[in-house]
Amino acid sequence: MQLNNEHIAIMRHTQSAPHRVYCGDSSEMQELVKAGLMREAGRKSFVPDPYFSLTPDGILALNS
């Protein structure tokens, strides 16, 4: 997968977030999930959007 600036921004935000999760869904997020770089990490009752976290492959892709 060719990562664009939006993909990289999502992944960097996730990596630096306090709980290592990103809240929000988008077409770019779904591309990352489909590529196996991010995965759904659940929902909170007070937030309508799902949370996502980096997979080990996502961490490797971001760090390379």
Helices and strands as residue ranges (DSSP letters): H 5-16, E 22-23, H 27-34, E 38-42, E 51-54, H 56-63
